[in-house]
Amino acid sequence: MAEVETVTSKRLLLAAGRSHPALAEAIARELGVELAKLSAYDFANGEIFVRFEESVRGTDAFVLQSHTLPINKWIMEQLLLIDALRRASARRISVIMPYYGYARQDKKHRGREPISARLMADLLKTAGADRIMTVDLHTSQIQGFFDGPVDHLFAIKILAEHVQSRYDRKEITIVSPDSGRVRVAERWTDILGSPLAIIHKRRDPDVPNEVKMFEVVGEVKDRICVLVDDMIDTGGTIVKAAETLFEYGAKDVIVTATHGILSGKAAEKLQGSRIAEVIVTDTLPIVAESRFNKLTILPIAPMIANAVREVFHEGSVTSLFDERQPSLF
């Protein structure tokens, strides 16, 4: 009796939580797929219910959630979606979190503190995640917290292309807002061929988000200073950094960041400052009250969709998004 050859083809399933529907729809369009059909709602006491309304057995599942306000709710919803997929026999589960919640606590600064970024990785693994895809981690060491592949994508090309299209590279100085961002700033200098300056700041350990003093190392006088960071939260630190650059003679200040958290009165602070433009991507939803005239929002969906496509087809994500590529222009 002849053997019967069975050919199986895997199916890409893109599931999204409720935190950022616009981004989910944009990624689905880029991939040419429909978002997975699911039910998700809150009980009266705040607990979350999720259920997939289609078969997910054997699928290569990607679970998207943007960790925005209320961040704890959306993280829990993502964990429930992962658990539901695992229990329904998805073949592989890849977590897409464009902004990695709790990434700022990646080590113990003082005694009796948690390492929240590691806990996040443990929760995802316990829920059933096989892989993580994220954009511009607060620190690269977080990749080692997850026991599995981590696709660390970089938005630098998207941001740098916009800056290069609007400003004269010969007048630009790239500015790192602190010592922790120097490596990122160096990538910018490689791309734009611009000099580098660093702002040295001293934080008050007893007051979160407060900085005591700024000093500039490097030449910024009569230059267009491009401050590069991974996120803008309350906006206070970045506005003080810009004021310092103007005190040192900067001609203009542009701010770029991958994640526009824009908490509290951030929009008011940034709009009222001397900063000429604030450039972010849409890894997080930015509500109407957090938008302002100086804000430019660039789409991240094409980059994430390319990465999903490479993972699904067992290609090389690194070849698409390797930050070490020398130049874009």
C-alpha positions in Angstrom: 0.0 0.0 0.0 1.5 3.3 -1.1 2.2 5.9 1.5 0.0 9.0 1.4 1.9 12.2 1.6 0.2 14.8 3.8 0.9 18.4 3.1 0.1 20.9 5.8 0.2 24.6 5.5 0.4 26.9 8.5 -1.9 29.8 8.9 -1.0 33.3 10.2 -3.4 34.5 12.9 -3.2 38.1 14.0 -5.1 38.8 17.3 -5.3 42.1 18.9 -6.4 43.4 22.3 -8.5 46.5 22.7 -5.9 49.0 23.6 -4.9 50.3 20.1 -7.4 49.3 17.4 -6.0 51.7 14.9 -2.5 50.1 15.0 -4.0 46.6 14.8 -6.0 47.5 11.7 -3.0 49.1 10.1 -0.8 46.1 10.7 -3.6 43.8 9.4 -3.8 45.9 6.2 -0.1 45.7 5.7 -0.1 41.9 6.0 -3.3 41.5 3.9 -5.1 39.5 6.7 -8.2 39.9 8.8 -7.9 40.3 12.5 -8.9 37.3 14.5 -12.5 37.2 15.5 -12.7 37.4 19.3 -15.0 38.5 22.1 -13.5 40.7 24.9 -15.3 42.6 27.6 -15.1 43.7 31.2 -17.2 42.3 34.1 -18.7 44.7 36.6 -15.8 44.2 39.0 -13.1 44.9 36.4 -12.2 41.3 35.5 -11.7 40.7 31.8 -13.3 38.0 29.6 -11.8 36.9 26.3 -12.8 34.2 23.8 -11.7 33.4 20.3 -14.7 33.1 17.9 -12.8 31.0 15.4 -10.5 28.0 15.4 -6.9 28.8 16.2 -5.6 25.2 16.2 -2.3 24.9 14.5 -2.0 28.6 13.8 1.1 30.7 13.9 -0.5 33.3 16.2 0.7 36.9 16.8 -0.9 38.7 19.8 -0.7 42.5 19.6 -1.3 44.8 22.5 0.0 48.3 23.2 0.8 48.8 26.8 -1.0 52.2 27.3 -3.3 53.6 29.9 -4.8 51.7 31.8 -1.6 49.7 31.4 -2.3 47.0 33.9 -5.6 46.2 32.3 -4.2 45.8 28.9 -1.3 43.7 30.1 -3.7 41.4 31.8 -5.9 41.2 28.6 -2.8 40.2 26.6 -1.9 37.5 29.1 -5.5 36.1 28.8 -5.3 36.1 25.0 -2.0 34.2 25.1 -3.5 31.7 27.6 -6.6 31.2 25.5 -4.4 30.5 22.4 -2.2 28.0 24.2 -5.3 26.1 25.5 -6.8 26.1 22.1 -3.7 24.5 20.5 -2.1 27.3 18.6 1.2 26.0 17.1 3.3 29.0 18.1 2.4 32.2 20.0 4.4 35.4 19.3 3.7 38.4 21.5 3.8 41.8 19.8 4.1 44.7 22.3 5.4 47.7 20.5 6.0 49.4 23.9 7.2 47.0 26.6 5.4 47.9 29.8 7.4 48.2 33.0 10.7 48.3 31.0 12.0 51.2 33.1 12.5 48.9 36.1 15.2 46.7 34.6 17.4 46.4 37.7 17.3 47.1 41.4 18.4 50.7 42.0 18.1 50.3 45.7 17.2 47.5 48.1 13.8 46.0 48.4 12.7 46.9 44.9 11.3 44.5 42.2 12.8 44.0 38.8 9.5 44.6 37.0 10.8 44.1 33.5 11.9 40.6 34.4 8.6 39.8 36.0 6.8 40.9 32.8 8.9 38.4 30.8 8.2 35.7 33.3 4.4 36.4 33.1 4.4 36.2 29.3 6.4 32.9 29.3 4.1 31.4 32.0 1.0 32.4 29.9 2.4 30.5 26.9 4.3 33.0 24.8 7.0 31.4 22.6 8.4 34.7 21.2 8.4 38.4 21.9 8.5 41.2 19.4 9.0 44.8 20.7 10.3 48.2 19.6 13.1 50.2 21.1 13.4 48.6 24.6 14.4 51.0 27.4 17.6 48.9 27.8 18.8 46.1 25.6 19.5 43.8 28.5 15.8 43.2 28.8 16.1 40.8 25.8 17.9 38.4 28.1 15.0 38.3 30.6 12.8 36.2 28.3 13.6 32.5 27.8 13.0 32.4 24.0 13.5 34.5 20.9 13.1 38.3 21.2 12.9 40.4 18.1 14.1 43.9 19.2 13.1 46.3 16.4 14.4 49.8 16.0 12.4 52.8 14.9 15.5 54.9 14.2 15.2 54.7 10.4 11.6 55.9 10.4 12.6 58.8 12.7 15.8 59.7 11.0 14.3 59.7 7.5 11.8 62.3 8.8 14.5 64.5 10.4 16.7 64.3 7.3 13.8 65.3 5.0 13.1 68.5 7.0 16.4 69.7 8.3 19.9 70.4 6.9 22.2 67.6 8.1 25.1 70.0 8.0 23.5 72.0 10.8 22.4 69.1 13.0 24.0 68.0 16.2 22.6 64.7 17.7 22.1 65.0 21.5 21.8 62.2 24.0 19.6 63.3 26.9 21.6 61.2 29.3 24.5 58.7 29.4 22.1 55.8 29.0 21.1 56.9 25.5 24.6 57.5 24.1 24.7 54.2 22.1 21.4 55.2 20.4 22.7 58.7 19.7 25.8 57.2 18.2 23.6 55.3 15.7 22.0 58.5 14.7 25.4 60.1 14.1 26.3 57.1 11.9 23.2 57.6 9.8 23.2 61.4 9.5 26.9 62.0 9.7 26.3 64.6 12.4 28.4 65.4 15.6 27.3 64.2 19.0 26.7 66.0 22.2 25.6 64.5 25.6 23.6 66.0 28.4 24.8 65.0 31.8 21.9 65.1 34.3 21.7 64.3 38.0 18.4 62.9 39.3 16.9 63.4 42.7 16.6 59.8 44.0 13.8 60.7 46.3 11.6 62.4 43.7 10.5 60.4 40.6 10.9 62.2 37.2 12.8 65.1 38.7 16.2 66.1 37.6 18.5 68.4 39.7 21.1 69.6 37.2 22.0 69.6 33.5 25.4 70.0 31.8 26.2 69.8 28.1 29.2 68.0 26.8 29.9 68.8 23.1 29.4 71.7 20.7 25.8 72.8 20.3 26.1 76.6 19.8 24.3 77.8 16.6 23.3 74.2 15.9 20.0 72.4 15.3 20.0 70.0 18.2 18.1 66.7 17.8 17.4 65.2 21.2 16.9 61.4 20.8 15.2 59.3 23.4 13.1 56.1 23.6 10.1 57.7 25.2 8.5 60.9 26.4 6.4 60.5 29.5 5.5 63.6 31.5 7.7 65.8 29.2 9.3 67.6 32.1 12.8 66.2 31.7 13.0 66.7 28.0 11.8 70.3 28.2 14.5 71.0 30.8 17.0 69.4 28.6 15.9 71.6 25.7 16.1 74.7 27.8 19.7 73.8 28.8 20.6 73.4 25.1 19.2 76.9 24.4 21.3 78.2 27.3 24.3 76.7 25.7 23.5 78.6 22.4 21.5 76.1 20.4 19.8 77.5 17.3 16.9 75.2 17.5 15.8 72.0 19.3 14.0 69.0 17.8 12.9 66.1 20.0 12.5 62.5 18.7 11.2 59.5 20.7 9.8 56.1 19.7 7.1 56.0 22.3 4.8 59.0 23.0 3.4 58.2 26.4 2.6 61.9 27.0 1.2 61.5 30.5 -0.5 64.3 32.5 0.3 67.8 31.2 3.0 66.6 28.8 1.3 68.1 25.7 0.9 71.5 27.4 4.5 71.5 28.6 5.9 70.6 25.1 3.6 73.0 23.2 4.6 75.8 25.5 8.3 75.2 25.3 10.8 76.5 22.7 11.1 73.1 21.1 10.4 73.4 17.4 9.0 69.8 16.7 8.3 66.7 18.7 8.5 63.5 16.6 7.1 60.1 17.8 5.7 56.9 16.3 2.3 55.5 16.9 3.5 52.5 19.0 1.0 53.9 21.6 -2.3 55.5 20.9 -2.2 59.3 21.4 -5.6 60.7 22.4 -6.9 64.0 21.1 -6.1 65.9 24.4 -2.5 64.7 24.2 -2.0 66.0 20.7 -0.6 69.5 20.0 0.6 71.6 17.0 4.3 70.7 17.3 3.6 66.9 17.4 4.4 64.7 14.4 3.3 61.1 14.6 4.9 58.6 12.3 3.4 55.1 11.4 5.1 52.0 12.9 2.7 49.5 11.3 4.8 48.8 8.1 7.9 48.0 10.1 6.0 45.6 12.5 4.2 44.0 9.6 7.6 43.3 7.9 8.9 41.7 11.0 5.8 39.5 11.4 6.1 38.4 7.8 9.7 37.4 8.3 8.9 35.5 11.4 6.0 33.7 9.8 8.1 32.7 6.8 11.1 31.7 9.0 13.1 34.5 7.5 15.6 36.9 9.1 14.3 39.7 11.2 17.8 40.9 11.8 18.5 41.4 8.1 15.5 43.8 8.0 16.1 45.7 11.1 19.8 45.5 12.0 20.6 48.9 13.6 24.3 48.4 12.6 23.6 49.2 8.9 25.8 52.2 8.2 23.6 54.6 6.3 20.1 55.2 4.9 20.9 58.1 2.6 
